[in-house]
């Protein structure tokens, strides 16, 4: 099978592995400190009931806030927020595991929307009297529930409903006559083929492949995002390798790595495709864009094999 490769650059974005791998927990919840109203005596009850100053660290949550029309209420975001462009001018508050509490406090937020993995920050904000809405983002259903929860808490239910209608239409399953065997590589340095981080089961990436009628060769892995070596990759024999790249880079060299692997292992060369951009690893409102790109990759590779 010959190789097809495309490069799609879409700005700088560091992979928030913690958000992808550790965002687990219960359903969406909202909590506030016992002394929340005493902390802000100058605010009316209406101002307290409808959040006006919102902070979020995870990029996917920040994107959802803007998509639901709440951008003018967002007063602080995480260091890795890149979209929409408006976030460039908003104060940065650190990452998932190194958030800056003093900076957050200085913004006087009345709502923080966090992931379950940000439990420590949730506790700290609760002591400050800041309400916390906890949402998940592991799966497609989680992102939908995130939209609903934020919409209800921030009184933008109509925007959430409109988002879900568009989201579900764009992510509708697409029929496929062949269950192409796919390996999804989740960011890898050119020239390095050891300990390749890939998508296993129970991830939004796995769900996208399933909706496209493709087979994730790592579907039986015990971890959602396992690291695999060359031997494991050879055993799995993927027909298509899709490299997800959040950062600009030398994409042509990524394909050459797989060519060398095929030659050294005396196996049929897989079709290699690169999907790049600051959206590809973020479970948020831009997932439909990635879905279209994965579909394009599978169609191109199928045509290349004929």
C-alpha positions in Angstrom: 0.0 0.0 0.0 1.5 3.3 -1.0 1.6 6.3 1.3 -0.5 9.4 1.3 0.4 12.4 3.4 -1.1 15.8 4.1 0.0 18.6 6.4 -2.6 20.8 8.1 -1.1 23.4 10.4 -3.3 25.3 12.8 -1.2 27.1 15.3 0.6 26.2 18.5 -1.0 23.9 21.0 0.7 21.8 23.7 -0.9 18.5 24.5 -2.8 18.6 27.8 -2.3 14.9 28.5 -3.7 15.3 32.0 -7.0 16.6 30.6 -7.2 13.7 28.2 -6.0 10.9 30.4 -7.1 11.8 33.9 -10.4 13.7 33.5 -12.6 11.1 35.2 -15.2 11.2 37.9 -18.9 11.5 38.5 -21.6 13.4 36.6 -21.6 17.2 36.3 -21.9 18.8 39.7 -22.1 22.3 41.1 -20.7 23.3 44.5 -20.1 26.5 46.3 -18.4 27.5 49.5 -20.6 27.9 52.6 -19.7 31.6 52.9 -20.1 32.4 49.2 -22.6 35.3 49.6 -20.7 36.7 52.6 -17.6 36.9 50.5 -19.3 39.3 48.0 -21.8 41.5 50.0 -22.0 44.1 47.3 -23.5 41.8 44.8 -27.2 41.4 44.4 -28.9 38.0 44.6 -29.5 38.1 40.9 -25.8 38.7 40.2 -24.9 35.7 42.3 -27.6 33.4 40.8 -26.4 34.1 37.2 -22.6 33.8 36.9 -21.0 36.9 35.4 -17.3 36.2 36.0 -16.3 32.7 34.9 -12.9 31.0 34.9 -11.9 27.7 33.3 -8.5 26.0 32.9 -9.2 23.1 30.4 -9.1 24.3 26.8 -12.2 22.3 25.9 -14.3 23.9 28.6 -13.1 27.4 27.6 -14.1 26.7 24.0 -17.5 25.5 25.0 -18.1 28.7 27.0 -17.4 30.8 24.0 -19.5 28.6 21.7 -22.5 29.0 24.0 -22.1 32.8 23.8 -20.5 33.2 27.2 -17.2 34.7 26.1 -17.9 38.1 27.5 -18.3 36.5 31.0 -15.0 34.6 30.8 -12.4 36.4 32.9 -9.6 33.8 33.1 -8.5 30.8 31.1 -5.7 28.1 31.2 -2.3 28.6 29.7 -3.1 26.2 26.8 -6.3 27.9 25.6 -5.8 28.9 22.0 -9.3 29.2 20.6 -11.2 31.3 19.8 -8.7 34.1 19.1 -10.3 36.2 21.8 -8.7 34.1 24.5 -5.3 35.7 23.7 -6.3 38.8 25.6 -7.7 37.0 28.7 -5.6 36.5 31.8 -3.9 33.1 31.9 -4.2 31.0 35.1 -1.8 28.1 34.6 -2.5 24.5 33.6 -4.5 21.5 34.8 -2.1 20.7 37.6 -0.3 24.0 38.2 -3.1 26.5 38.3 -2.3 29.8 40.0 -4.8 30.2 42.8 -3.7 33.8 43.7 -4.3 34.9 40.1 -7.7 33.2 40.1 -8.7 34.9 43.4 -7.6 38.3 42.0 -10.2 38.0 39.2 -13.0 37.6 41.8 -14.9 34.9 39.8 -18.3 33.7 40.8 -18.1 30.4 38.9 -15.3 28.1 37.9 -16.0 25.3 35.4 -13.5 22.4 36.1 -12.7 18.8 35.2 -12.8 16.0 37.9 -9.0 15.9 37.7 -8.9 19.4 39.1 -10.2 18.3 42.5 -7.5 20.1 44.5 -8.4 23.4 42.8 -12.1 22.7 43.4 -11.5 22.3 47.1 -9.4 25.5 47.3 -12.0 27.6 45.4 -14.8 26.2 47.6 -12.9 27.5 50.7 -12.9 30.9 48.9 -16.6 30.8 48.4 -16.3 30.4 44.6 -19.0 28.1 43.1 -17.6 25.2 41.0 -19.3 23.4 38.2 -17.6 20.1 37.5 -18.0 18.5 34.1 -16.4 15.6 32.3 -14.9 15.4 28.8 -13.8 11.8 28.2 -16.4 10.9 25.7 -18.8 12.4 23.1 -21.6 12.0 25.6 -19.6 13.9 28.2 -19.1 16.8 25.9 -22.8 16.9 25.2 -23.5 16.8 29.0 -21.0 19.6 29.4 -23.0 21.8 27.1 -26.2 21.0 28.9 -24.8 21.6 32.3 -23.1 24.9 31.4 -26.3 26.0 29.5 -28.5 25.4 32.5 -26.1 27.0 35.1 -25.5 30.1 33.0 -29.0 30.5 31.7 -28.2 29.9 28.0 -30.2 26.8 27.5 -31.3 27.8 24.0 -27.7 28.2 22.9 -26.9 24.7 24.4 -29.9 23.2 22.5 -28.8 24.8 19.2 -25.2 23.5 19.8 -26.4 20.0 20.4 -28.6 19.9 17.3 -25.6 21.0 15.1 -23.2 18.7 17.0 -25.3 15.6 16.6 -25.9 16.3 12.9 -22.2 16.7 12.2 -21.2 13.6 14.2 -23.8 11.3 12.6 -22.4 7.8 11.9 -21.2 7.3 8.3 -21.7 4.0 6.6 -18.6 2.1 5.5 -18.2 -1.0 3.4 -14.9 -1.9 5.0 -13.8 -1.8 8.6 -10.4 -0.4 8.0 -7.9 -1.2 10.7 -6.6 2.1 12.1 -3.9 3.1 14.6 -4.4 6.5 16.0 -1.0 8.0 17.2 -1.6 10.8 19.7 1.3 13.1 19.2 4.8 11.7 18.6 8.2 13.2 18.0 9.7 12.7 14.5 12.3 9.9 14.5 11.1 8.3 17.7 9.0 5.1 17.4 9.4 3.8 21.0 6.6 4.2 23.5 4.2 5.6 21.0 1.1 7.1 22.7 -2.0 5.8 21.0 -5.7 6.0 21.4 -7.2 2.9 23.0 -10.9 2.3 24.0 -13.1 4.6 26.1 -12.0 7.8 24.4 -13.7 10.3 22.2 -11.1 9.4 19.5 -12.1 5.7 19.6 -15.8 6.7 19.3 -15.1 8.8 16.2 -13.4 5.9 14.5 -16.4 3.7 15.4 -18.8 6.2 13.9 -16.8 6.2 10.7 -17.1 2.4 10.5 -13.3 1.9 11.1 -11.7 -0.5 13.5 -9.3 0.8 16.2 -6.5 -1.8 16.3 -6.0 -0.9 20.0 -9.6 -1.3 21.0 -8.8 -4.2 23.3 -6.1 -2.3 25.2 -6.5 -2.0 29.0 -5.7 1.7 29.1 -7.5 4.5 27.3 -4.2 5.9 26.1 -1.6 3.2 26.2 2.0 3.5 25.1 3.1 0.8 22.6 6.4 -0.2 21.1 7.3 -1.3 17.6 6.7 -5.0 18.3 3.1 -4.3 19.4 2.5 -2.1 16.4 3.7 -4.8 14.0 1.5 -7.4 15.6 -1.5 -5.2 15.3 -0.8 -4.6 11.5 -2.8 -1.4 11.0 -3.8 -0.6 7.4 -4.0 3.1 8.2 -1.9 5.1 10.6 -3.3 8.5 11.5 -0.9 10.8 13.3 -2.6 13.5 15.4 -0.4 16.5 15.8 -1.3 19.5 18.0 1.9 21.4 17.3 3.5 22.6 14.0 6.3 20.2 12.9 8.0 18.2 10.3 5.1 16.1 9.2 6.8 14.5 6.2 9.4 12.9 8.6 6.5 11.3 10.5 5.5 9.3 7.4 9.1 8.4 6.7 9.3 6.8 10.2 6.5 4.4 9.3 8.2 3.6 5.9 11.3 2.6 7.7 9.3 0.5 10.1 7.6 -1.3 7.2 11.0 -2.0 5.5 12.7 -3.2 8.7 9.8 -5.5 9.7 9.2 -6.7 6.1 5.5 -5.9 6.4 3.1 -4.1 4.1 3.4 -0.4 4.4 0.4 1.3 6.0 -1.2 4.4 4.6 0.0 7.3 6.8 -2.0 10.5 7.2 -1.3 13.5 9.4 -4.1 15.5 10.9 -2.7 18.6 12.6 -4.1 21.6 14.5 -4.8 22.9 17.9 -8.1 21.2 18.0 -7.2 17.5 17.4 -6.6 16.4 21.0 -9.3 18.6 22.7 -12.6 17.0 23.5 -14.7 20.1 23.0 -17.0 21.8 20.5 -14.5 21.5 17.6 -14.6 17.7 17.6 -16.8 17.7 14.4 -13.9 19.3 12.6 -11.7 16.4 13.6 -14.4 14.0 12.6 -14.5 15.4 9.0 -10.7 15.2 8.8 -10.6 11.6 10.0 -13.2 10.8 7.4 -11.1 12.5 4.7 -8.1 10.5 5.8 -9.9 7.1 5.5 -11.4 8.0 2.2 -8.1 9.1 0.8 -6.3 6.0 2.0 -9.1 3.7 0.6 -8.7 5.4 -2.8 -4.9 5.0 -2.6 -5.2 1.3 -2.1 -7.4 0.7 -5.1 
